[in-house]
Amino acid sequence: MKKGKMIVTPWEVKGDLDYNKLIRNFGVHPLKKLPGIFEKNVLFRRGIVFAHRDVQRILEAVSKKEKFAMMTGLMPSGKFHFGHMLVAEQIILYQKLGAKVYVAVADVESYNSRGQSLEDSRKIAKEEYIKNYIALGLKPKNCEIYFQSDRSKDGEKAGAYYRLQNLLARHATFNEFKGVYGDMSPGKMVSSLLQASDMLHSQMKEFGGSDKGIPVVVPVGIDQDPHLRIARDLGRRIKTQEFIPLSSTYHKFIPGLSGGKMSSSEENSYIALTDKPEEVKKKINKYAFSGGRKTLDEHKKHGGNPDVDVSYQYLNAFFEPNDKKLNEIYKDYKSGKMTTGELKKYTIEKINAFLKKHQARMKKITEKEISKYVK
Ligand code: TRP
């Protein structure tokens, strides 16, 4: 791919990502400085969550202590890595802010678009995703994690969710669907409608919403915005009930070890939250793209580039919450005072210290605990 070119769609992300350009292309809004509680969160403070639609409505609900929900979804595949942790941290933040939390395990979508069995999806969702969410601090209260293929044991709730999916169909067009999946098949169409129902259904009475709807925020990667546009448009067109337009926030991608998107189908692109200390050390030392110079002499003389350095990006997003310390690292690496070896060593220590505690928490989580989250 040519330098300066990028592709960002729900099914493909590559090239040199220019987030300002993405804001313009998708027609979303840059996220300005948010009030206190958000500013305390590294992801918001450092602009990793960088854009939004209608986030004002959520800020209002938070400040007036009004009812609101947070909803997001996942396609369960492979190991739970840093990219997934980015979403988990936002889910947990919204739960702390008082949101009712909904997470859809997109097992129908995985079946229809990737051929993954429902059993595999269920197993991966529980053992990788939910377990890690719990260890990261998600609480069972005000939280529903559900499978698209099995919304609820409660017939009224399940009925409302699948009814909405089916009624939305009347208001969608073929071209809109093509816009979210590139090509179209009946299976992808079904998944797209189901996803719209995922995003909207928590506003209905059956789920503690109302006839007029309640505010819902959907945090996702910027590549998922086309899904949101569809759900917002369908929510506006349908007449069976009023829906409040969905709010959404968009995060940047956590780079994979050698740049690009972190992907669970590429072993050497990710660090999983179950990786052992030796693996982390090896992956960072061997694969993490470095902003350093070719030789130590050159580095000392001209300095490195923290903005493209993958270890630095991990510290920035997760592992160095202290702004002053991060700033020092930035300056020292840029001036050449800090070498790539030193930066990597520091990052490895930080990651491994976090993983040690995290994995100890993971060990204690039982099947019974997991079942408290799955409705
Ligand atoms: N399509 C999303 C993905 O590819 C998964 C998903 C399903 C989702 N339902 C959702 C995301 C609702 C956000 C909200 O990962």
Residues whose N, C-alpha, C, O or C-beta is under 5 A from the ligand:
A	BS01	LIG	M71 T72 G73 L74 M75 A104 A106 Q195 D198 M199
